[in-house]
């Protein structure tokens, strides 16, 4: 990029760079809002396991039993349980 020699050239260059900057900000917002690839949060498998976890919790099963029955980790059961309790709190 060559350096502007006159004030008018500098002003045109600044305007061009400001427009480019605005375009890049719009593009950045698009990428910030875009969903990451991978498993969708509530796909069919997630929903099936969640429903079984809820049934297990309501039946008084331990978290270890629920994890074993669904072939998931106990940590995953804790996440499902936290989601279930948040939904109960909201009244859903």
Beta strands, then each sheet from edge to edge (+ up, - down):
end
